Amino acid sequence: MVTATQFYTVTGSATAPDPALLLTSKSVFGHFPGSIVTLLIGVLLLFGHFERSGSLSWLTDKVYKAIGEHTLLIPWVGYMIGLFISTAGAFSTATITLLVPVIAALG
């Protein structure tokens, strides 16, 4: 917690701050969504590996060979991939984060 003398040296103001308005580091980090940051970093690493290993290009090649010139089927392919991921037991957030890069590569 910031004391009145520390507040004076930082702001140059002689008045002490209201203690109710001060934020401590524990209160700031208590509201920080660490689980979401961990999820985003994990998904980033997953798709980095997915792309560098060649799996993403392999999957898009297989999809394009399967649908041929019927490009209107690409949304249905996305639906089927999402259906498979959801059936495997993933939550909706995981389905979206796994599906978006694949559909973006197909597009």
C-alpha positions as CSV (number, residue, x, y, z in Angstrom):
1,M,0.0,0.0,0.0
2,V,1.2,3.5,-0.8
3,T,1.9,5.8,2.2
4,A,1.4,9.5,2.2
5,T,5.1,10.2,1.9
6,Q,5.5,7.9,-1.1
7,F,2.5,9.5,-2.7
8,Y,4.0,13.0,-2.2
9,T,7.3,12.0,-3.8
10,V,5.6,10.5,-6.8
11,T,3.0,13.1,-7.5
12,G,4.4,16.2,-5.9
13,S,1.1,16.8,-4.2
14,A,0.9,17.6,-0.5
15,T,-2.5,16.0,0.0
16,A,-2.6,12.3,0.9
17,P,-4.7,10.1,-1.3
18,D,-7.9,8.5,-0.2
19,P,-7.0,4.9,0.9
20,A,-10.2,3.6,-0.6
21,L,-9.0,4.7,-4.1
22,L,-5.6,3.0,-3.9
23,L,-5.1,-0.3,-5.7
24,T,-2.7,-2.9,-4.3
25,S,-0.9,-5.3,-6.5
26,K,-2.8,-8.2,-5.0
27,S,-6.2,-6.6,-5.9
28,V,-5.1,-5.9,-9.5
29,F,-3.7,-9.4,-10.0
30,G,-6.8,-10.9,-8.3
31,H,-8.9,-9.6,-11.1
32,F,-6.5,-10.5,-13.9
33,P,-7.7,-13.4,-16.0
34,G,-4.7,-15.7,-15.8
35,S,-6.5,-18.7,-17.0
36,I,-7.5,-17.0,-20.2
37,V,-3.9,-15.9,-20.8
38,T,-2.7,-19.5,-20.2
39,L,-5.4,-20.8,-22.7
40,L,-4.4,-18.3,-25.4
41,I,-0.7,-19.1,-25.0
42,G,-1.4,-22.8,-25.2
43,V,-3.6,-22.4,-28.3
44,L,-0.8,-20.2,-29.9
45,L,1.8,-22.9,-29.2
46,L,-0.6,-25.6,-30.5
47,F,-1.2,-23.9,-33.8
48,G,2.4,-23.0,-34.2
49,H,3.2,-26.7,-34.0
50,F,0.2,-27.5,-36.2
51,E,1.5,-25.2,-38.9
52,R,5.3,-26.0,-38.6
53,S,4.8,-29.7,-38.6
54,G,2.9,-29.5,-41.9
55,S,-0.4,-30.9,-40.5
56,L,-2.3,-27.7,-41.5
57,S,-1.2,-27.9,-45.1
58,W,-1.8,-31.7,-45.2
59,L,-5.4,-31.2,-43.9
60,T,-6.1,-28.4,-46.4
61,D,-4.7,-30.5,-49.3
62,K,-6.9,-33.4,-48.3
63,V,-10.0,-31.2,-48.0
64,Y,-9.4,-29.6,-51.4
65,K,-8.9,-33.0,-53.0
66,A,-12.1,-34.3,-51.4
67,I,-14.3,-31.3,-52.5
68,G,-12.7,-30.7,-55.9
69,E,-14.2,-27.6,-57.6
70,H,-17.2,-27.5,-55.3
71,T,-15.9,-24.6,-53.2
72,L,-19.4,-23.9,-51.9
73,L,-18.9,-27.0,-49.7
74,I,-16.1,-25.3,-47.6
75,P,-18.5,-24.0,-44.9
76,W,-20.0,-27.6,-44.6
77,V,-16.5,-28.9,-44.2
78,G,-16.0,-26.5,-41.4
79,Y,-19.2,-27.6,-39.9
80,M,-18.2,-31.3,-40.1
81,I,-14.8,-30.6,-38.5
82,G,-16.5,-28.6,-35.7
83,L,-18.9,-31.5,-35.3
84,F,-16.1,-34.0,-34.9
85,I,-14.2,-31.8,-32.4
86,S,-17.4,-31.3,-30.3
87,T,-18.3,-35.0,-30.5
88,A,-14.8,-35.8,-29.2
89,G,-15.7,-33.9,-26.0
90,A,-14.2,-30.4,-26.5
91,F,-16.1,-27.4,-25.2
92,S,-17.4,-24.7,-27.6
93,T,-14.4,-22.5,-26.9
94,A,-12.0,-25.2,-27.9
95,T,-14.0,-26.0,-31.0
96,I,-13.8,-22.3,-32.1
97,T,-10.1,-21.9,-31.4
98,L,-9.3,-25.1,-33.2
99,L,-11.6,-24.5,-36.1
100,V,-10.8,-20.8,-37.0
101,P,-7.2,-21.3,-38.3
102,V,-8.2,-24.4,-40.3
103,I,-11.1,-22.6,-42.0
104,A,-8.9,-19.5,-42.5
105,A,-6.3,-21.7,-44.2
106,L,-9.0,-23.3,-46.4
107,G,-10.3,-19.8,-47.3
